[in-house]
Amino acid sequence: RDHTIALTFDDGPNPRNTPALLDLLDRKKVPATFFVLGKRLNRFGEISRRAHDAGHEIESHGYWHLPLPLMPNSMLRREIRRTGEAIEKWTGRRPRFFRPPMGWFSHRCLRVLEDEGYQAVIGNIHPEDSRRPDPEVVLDRIRQRIAPGSIIILHDGGWRATVDRSPTIEAVDRLTDELGGAGYRFVTLEELVGLPGGASPVR
């Protein structure tokens, strides 16, 4: 298998960070996958539409960013469906993947997600960029774990719409050059999972 990896971003769309990140990705010709929140789509859906139109993948991160295992099934289904409907409204495409907020899930949650037509996906590299460390720290954490088939979890949004993700964007700028030069190829999550020997949907 070639050196194929997926860049993924959580908690957007964000009016400050996501457009800047899209500018960078478009300039580098690097596709990415965005796990968006339904509550953000209601305010900033045109940003996700731009991402979709540019060839990026838009998937679900739930509506409120609440831990799924604490929800009864009826609430969990509402959380899943509301976000899926919002994504389809803005992109014309029904999402296929769902990333549980904070990575929390249970067998019950997975059964409900499957029943709603989703595959749960986490990732195997989480450099904790949401804590806004120096870009070099983010890069070093990724370097230590990078391998073919990796799913990298980063953030373009946060709890507040005013959150600053410029350290993440700087890290992505350097990361795409560094890993591209090392022979890695960036693809969307859908393409990565669809590849022979590709990543398991739940990581």
N, C-alpha and C positions, 0 to 999 in steps of 0.2 A: 504494500500500500504506500502511496506517496505521502509526503509530509503535509497532510491536510489538517487544518485546524479551524475552529470557529470562534470569532469574537462575539460576545454577547453583552448587552447592556440592559440594566434593570432600572425601574422606578421612573421612567419618563412617560410621555414626552415632557421636556422641560424647555421653557421659552428662552432661557439663557444658554444652556449647555448643548442641547440637542442640535440646534442649527449649526453651531460652531463645530461640533463633532461631525455632522453630515458634510460640511464644507471640507474638512480634513479627509474623511473617507472617500469622498468623491474625487478629490485631488489625487489621492493615492490609488484610486480604483480598487478599493478594498471593500468587499461586501460584509455586512454585519447583520446580526439578529437582535432586535429590540423587544424585550419583554416589558410591555407597557401596562400601566395601571388605568383601569376604567375611569377613575375619578379625574385623572389628568387628561384623558382623551376628551372628556366633556368640555374642557377649557382650551386645550391645545391640539385638537385632533388634526388640524391642517399640517402640523409638523410631522405627524406620523404618516399622513398622506404623502407628503414630500419624500419621506424616507422610502415608503413603498414604491413610489413612482421612480425613484432612483435605483431600484433593484434590491433594496434591503428587505429583510424579512421581519414582519410584525407578528409577535406572539403574545400570549396572555400571562400577566403576572397577578391576576386578580383585580378586584375593584378597589378595595380599601387598604390593601397591604396588611391584612390581619392574618393571624395564624390559623390555617385551615383546620387542624385537629380540634380546635375549640368550638367550631361551628357545628350545629346540628345539620343533618343532611339537607333540610329545606333551605336553610341559609346558605349552605355551601353551593347548592345548585343555583341559587340566585346570583351569588358571587361570580360563578363561572359563566352563566348565561349573559348577565349584564355586560361583562367585559367582552365576551365574544361578539355580542351584537354591536357594541360600539366599534370594535375593530373592523367588523364587516362593513359597517356604515361608512367608515373613513377610507377603507382600502379596497372594498369590493371583494375581499378574500376572507374566508372563514379560517380562523387560526387552528393550528394542528397541535401545538405544544403549549404546555402550561408549566410555569416555574412557580412552585409554592413559595410564598413570601417567607423570608428568613430560612428557606430550605426545610421548613417543618412540614411533615406529612405523616400519614399513617396508612395502614392497609385499607382502612375504610375510605379515606380520602382518595386513594388510588383507584379503588373500585368505582367511586362516584365519577371521578375524572374520566375513566375508561368508558363508563356508561354514557357520559356526555360527549364522547368522541375525541378525547384528548389523550396524549401521552405526556406524563410528567417528565420533566428534565431538570437536572440541577447543573452540574459541571464538575470538573476535576481540578480546576485552578481558580482559587478565590484569593486574590492578593490583598483583600480588605482595603480597596481604594476608597470605600465609603467613609473611612476614618480620615481621609485626606492626608495620607503620608506623602513624603517627598516622592516625586516621580521615579527617582532612582530606586527607592525601596520597592515600589510596585514592580518595576522592571526586574529587579533581582529575585523577587518572589516568583515571578513567572518563569524566569530563566531556570530556576531550580527544579521546576516540575514539567516544563514543556516537553511534549512528545507527540508523535503523530496521533491524530484523533482527539486531541485535547479540546475541551470546551472551557473557554476563559470567561469568568464572570466579572464584569466591571459595571460601573454605574454612571448614567447620564443624568439621573434625577436624584431625589431624596425626599425626606419628610416635608421640607419646605420648598416652595417653588423658587426661593431665592438662593438655594444652595449653590455653591461655587464648585464646579467639577473641572476647573482648569488644570489642576495637577493630573487628573486622569487623562485629559485630552493631550497634555504634553507627553505623558507616558505612552499613549497610543501612537502618537506621531513618531516617537523613537522606536517603539516596539515593531511597528509595521515595517520600518526600514531594516531593523536588525534581523527579524525573523524571515522577512522576504529575502534578505541577502544570504541567510543560512539555508535557503531552499524550501522554506515552508510556504504553503499556499492557503490563503484565507478563503473560506466558503461560508455560505449560510448554513444554519443548523440543519435545515431540511436536506440540503445536499450532503452534508456530513453524515447524517444518519442513514441516508439512502445509499451511501457508498458501500461496496463489498467490504465486510469486516469493519464497518463503521461503528461509531460510538453507540453504546447502549442508551436508550432513551432516558433511563433513570440512572444518574450518576451520584 
